[in-house]
Amino acid sequence: MKDTLKAVALSYTGAFDAPVVVASGKNALAERMLGIAAECGIQIVSDGVLADILTDAEIGACIPPRTYEAVEDKWF
């Protein structure tokens, strides 16, 4: 059985206390998101557990507090 590919795009402008989920996708959409990120030189972080959690977050919402440390360690 093939694993589901997941991708989540985050944005942090300082307007909120935490990064915001701006896009999320699985399989073909995730592949497209990763392709666009690579083309644009956007940092790509691979973390399946974090992706599992963040794909459940609503678009436009801040990341869940339980992910703050993991995101900070990987992103900043």
VENBELDA-V361825 format. One record per backbone hydrogen bond with DSSP energy under -0.5 kcal/mol. NH is the residue of the N-H (numbers start at 1). CO is the residue of the C=O. E is the energy in kcal/mol with one decimal. If there is no record, write none. Layout:
[[NH | CO | E] [NH | CO | E]]
This chain:
[[7 | 25 | -2.4] [9 | 23 | -2.7] [11 | 20 | -2.1] [20 | 11 | -3.1] [21 | 61 | -2.7] [22 | 9 | -2.8] [22 | 20 | -0.6] [23 | 9 | -1.3] [25 | 7 | -2.6] [27 | 5 | -3.0] [29 | 26 | -1.5] [31 | 27 | -2.6] [32 | 28 | -2.1] [33 | 29 | -2.6] [34 | 30 | -2.6] [35 | 31 | -2.2] [36 | 32 | -2.5] [37 | 33 | -2.4] [38 | 34 | -2.4] [39 | 35 | -2.5] [40 | 36 | -2.0] [41 | 38 | -1.1] [42 | 37 | -2.8] [47 | 45 | -0.7] [51 | 47 | -2.6] [52 | 48 | -2.3] [53 | 49 | -1.9] [54 | 50 | -2.9] [55 | 51 | -2.3] [56 | 53 | -1.1] [57 | 54 | -1.1] [60 | 21 | -3.7] [61 | 58 | -1.9] [63 | 19 | -2.5] [67 | 64 | -2.4] [68 | 65 | -1.4] [71 | 67 | -2.7] [72 | 68 | -2.9] [73 | 69 | -2.6] [74 | 70 | -1.5] [75 | 71 | -2.8] [76 | 72 | -1.5]]
